[in-house]
Amino acid sequence: MIHLETKDRRFVLEYNGLKIIVHTPESPFLYAGCGKGSFTMYHGNFDIQENLEEKLALADYRVLEKNTDAFKIEFSKKGLYALVVHFKEVNGRLEASFEDASGDINRVWIRLHADKKEHIYGCGEQFSELDLRGKKVPLWVEEQGVGRNKKDYMTFQADVFHNAGGDWYTTYFPQPTFVSTQRYFCHVEDSHYMVFDFRAESYHELSVWALPKKIVISRRENTAAVLKDLTAYLGRQPALPDWTYDGVWLGLQGGTETVLRKLQNAEEHGLKVAALWVQDWQGKRVTAFGKQLMWDWKYSEEMYPGLPETIKELSKKGIRFLGYINPFLALEGELYQEASAKGYLVRQKTGEEYHVVITTFPAAMLDLTNPAAIAWIKDVIKENMMGIGLAGWMSDYGEYLPTDAVLYSGESAEAFHNKLPVVWAKTNREAVEEAGQLGEVVFFSRAGYTGMSRYSTIMWAGDQLVNWSLDDGLASVIPAALSLGMSGFGISHSDIGGFTTILDVKRTKELFMRWAELSAFTPIMRTHEGNRPDDNWQFDSDEETLLHFARLSRIYSHLRPYLKKAVQENAEKGLPVMRHPYIHYENDEVVHTLKYQYLLGRDLMVAPVYQEAQNSQKVYLPDDQWIHLWSGQAYGKGWCEVSAPLGHIPVFYRQQSQYGDLFKQIPQL
């Protein structure tokens, strides 16, 4: 399985027949050095700078141990630095662990052999790029940013007025994991800042601001097997509750009277509703940014009097009630007073609490390195949320830990920063499990890192602009879902219509309708009114939109048996629900150019309309027999252009699908 061939000052290490390392004096496997980073945070956006003191090529090596399934090699540079790397096979995977023999190293650059024709996917949730070959990808949990394209005027405005423009690679959910079309995955087990550089023709360079715990590489016979092994290593999401597929998770707010009135109107127009997602269940605050929430995690008697009884009445109709929580506490709230008195909050170096400004207001952050704080917030979730009947919630944030904070555990905040969203998801998961509600209660997360696939039940794509921009609008949620799937997290969705209204950007009727079409062919259909609801087009802004949305909710619910199977495949085999076509068509070079179409499960090819005023769409179909969902016309391999009026998103199903009869019924819904 592992083969090492040495000659002079060169060596080649192969694993399962694949060249992993080609070490030469001119291009060594390892570089090492030391440095110090600076992290400046503004509203969850980070400016990261490196003060590099030294970087040396470890061109000299000597083999210390050589066995059939393990090697131990020392890499050095004229006695200045010495790194010992242990290569061994563990559970059918190649693992490389590192030992600093000199004691000074806190920067490592690792070069893995590359093929100039290969393609690279993953690195967590990537909104702008899907194939990362030729890209340099920083990996740090932070706000996505507004606009995210430095050439775009919107990003310029966001930078100038809010320091929040972001870039193409900024993401809530980075992960030091990639999948290669050479049929292997590579994962770096560490939480420090990293940069994965895929620009060189003959190698991939992985830069880590620490000595990593280990690197894990697994090569398999095909990509489906690679993803199965990746998710076996990282963890998988459980199957979703049956009620998930009953219809839309309708995002409403404004108090009991408003919510129930809007629900009644929606149902009278034929909208299938699985759940009400009421983010302001615990109260609201109005800021310059818009309508925001009061982060005191108990229901608002003022806005939702007798909420437990309302939830019971809704459940009799088969409608669940979902809420919202995050790891912050409002300084005006009772829970903050309790957590502060008990010492459960993140602190500054002075010993004072670290109050972080979110949009326009400061809030305290729970110290999730403190076991007592975790136990406390789990009790809050069990009693104040599940205890009154909530069947799920948005588990928000996880990006805002400053690197100069002081933590209960003594761990550096720089090292813990990327771990925070994972520990927050683990806390939510444990609360659900301890209440015996896993399989009935779900929560959906925004931020993530290594381990999210094991703990969170669902991801959502975060706070996209309510517009058509490729980097931060409707289109961006497609590569986001596909890159997550290639990173081991297979159940994700987005806010229908997007979230962020800023400056002159407002959600239009057409954008909402197109986004709803996309969401009908995803694992979960959920609306959000956005940060400025009164400025945005909503699902009930006019009769045409509401009837359009109702029809799409029927289509989504009709797909229940097919979606359930796809979700089960994710739980059992690690095959994401929304899939890059490459997973099933590995020998088709064209699929690597596809960024905005995807397979839903094995049998549906979906090509959303992501441009304004577009009534037809070009679609690429790989080598199979395909049936156009709306016309019934048959197509083979190649490009085609189909009509795509509102309400008829381009969708094709495989002719040999066992769900053919189910798909044929959709045009009549």
Secondary structure by P-SEA (a helix, b strand, c coil): cbbbbbccccbbbbccccccccccccccccccccbbbbbbbccccccccccccccccccccccccccccbbbbbbbccccbbbbbbbbbcccbbbbbbbbccccccbbbbbccccccbbbbbccccccccccccbbbbbcccccccccccccaaaaaaaaccccccccccccbbbcbbbbcccbbbbbccccbbbbbcccccbbbbbbcccccbbbbbbcccaaaaaaaaaaaacccccccccccccccccccccaaaaaaaaaaaaaaccccccccccccccccccccccccccccccccccccaaaaaaaaaaaacbbbbbccccccccccaaaaaaaaaccbbbcccccccccccccbbbbbbccccaaaaaaaaaaaaccccccccccccccccccccccccccccccccccccaaaaaaaaaaaaaaaaacccccbbbbbccccccccccccccccccccccccccccaaaaaaaaaaaaaacccccccccccccccccccccaaaaaaaaaaaaaccbbbbbccccccccccccccaaaaaaaaaaaaaaaaaaaaaaaaaaaaaccccccccccccccccccccccccccccccccbbbbccccccccbbbbbbccbbbbccccccccccbbbbbbbcccccbbbbbccccaaaaaaacccc
